[in-house]
């Protein structure tokens, strides 16, 4: 590879820390180099989103050589001709050109191309907002390792072909797009070469997780500097320039952040929302603000992990620990700014029919065996089941708008319904399996789950996770117990490793949410294609706030509108109970204590507020006619 003067400082950033960062003990060095490409191929791939009339598009380039222009133009096709509409300057760290175009017409497909120096061209389609579709489809992925020991050297062609057949309206990559800890750029280019064929034509959310920023685990602690590679004292270990570059290349195409105020070290934020066809997605950073466990807990509680050779807190020295003793109320999961964002997002139903949270990982300890099926592990602080108080704060805000949750990271496909005070009183979450998988995990509790569906596996049903969180398992794509990652013959058997991807279908008419969990190397177009055994699973939108009603408000009957937004507020303290877009011409609100409530019904600019509405034990025959 030729290294120009522009590249020298960047190369240093890439290599800092390489002497002390390593892959797992079972891995061998596997390097991808930045290819030397012709001038006509300088543009590798593009990512885009459109939100509230604003197009954000990031063009990812290969390195420019000394003397080459750094200006890149964005063009759209009009009457068979290409019209320039925006220009951007290539950023030297990461080689990205970021475009922001306002007043974008989201009512039609628009062909675009990125032009560098009238020599390199990259074309794609900005899809129209699919508001007229009854069903909005999300394809979700995590854990894009490229290492042979993970099965990561196997082509992604099967995934790309399945995406083409499924025709999703949104692609979501929840993290670990890059597994190399010191050479993000080269491996990010490989990610783009693998998936560029589809992401150039479909709005895509990519959010970095721990491996992307050069760490095996990440407790971001509001951006502080971590003192060691493990990061368990909170913060980021890699140089801040490295972290900022990773976030820029992976998230600069996302809608503008809700609050762009940087955290410590000047690291930016990207948490935001994106509406696709009436499904409103909150994009969280559930690593950036999380407290490091070693900041608040005694490190003697845990023992080193012999497999990866670090102090990953896999297991307690004794198995008679008290999970409640691990909850530190002042420890953070989401930052206060993110909780404010969720409160605002839960109240905003403009253009929205259903709500969904996208984040790095699950809000519970969703695996109890690691790497080998006999390796029982009690807790993992890397999961978002800890800290418990912070976890519950997040779930309480999410359920106020009946939000579903899609995430990844754990290498294990699962569906859980979460409980805060009682089982099943909060959101469902779908954790999708990894694209490739070495560090396998299982969900196999020692005791059968309670209140299981008759005939369902014993690992389903109601459980307490390692932190004492109430969880109900509905599905787990456990690896085969015959899978031994030390045996080379299993390297390419990705289904044995439980690798795959997820699909979520939001039906706006029925308000049903259907989850699909597909193995690798399966052609979903075939009639006999099989998902992992516990899927597909379908829930109702309202199941995401499964809290049992104590009382009911009168039935609301809408005389001149359908599907209005209904907001319930506790009149005694002004607390927002929940907001939901009602289905059809009537709706009876449930509430969780007796007393008086304020109901606000709205449809666009029209709004009506009804005060001093009393909750009753049963529904009765009381009806309130609402005319907007």
Secondary structure by P-SEA (a helix, b strand, c coil): cccccccaaaaaaaacccccccccccccbbbbcccccccccccccccccccccbbbbbbbbcccccccccbbbbbbbcccbbbbcbbbbbccccbbbbbbbccccccbbbbbbbbccccbbbbbbbccccccccbbbbbbcccccccccccccccaaaaaaaaaaacccbbbbccccccccccaaaaaaaaaaaccccccccbbbbbbcccccccccccccccccccccccccccccccaaaaaaaaaacccccccccccccccccbbbbbcccccccbbbbbbcccccccccccccccccccccccccccccccccccccccccccccccccccaaaaaaaaaaaaccccccbbbbbccccccccccccccccccccccccccccaaaaaaaaaaaaaccbbbbbcccccccbbbbbbccccccbbbbbbbbbcccccccccccccccccccccccccccbbbcccccbbbbcccccccccccccccccccccccccccbbbbbbbccccbbbbbbbbcccccccccccccccccccccccccccccccccccbbbbccccbbbbbbbccccccccccccccccbbbbbbccbbbbbbbbbcccccccccccccccccccbbbbbcc
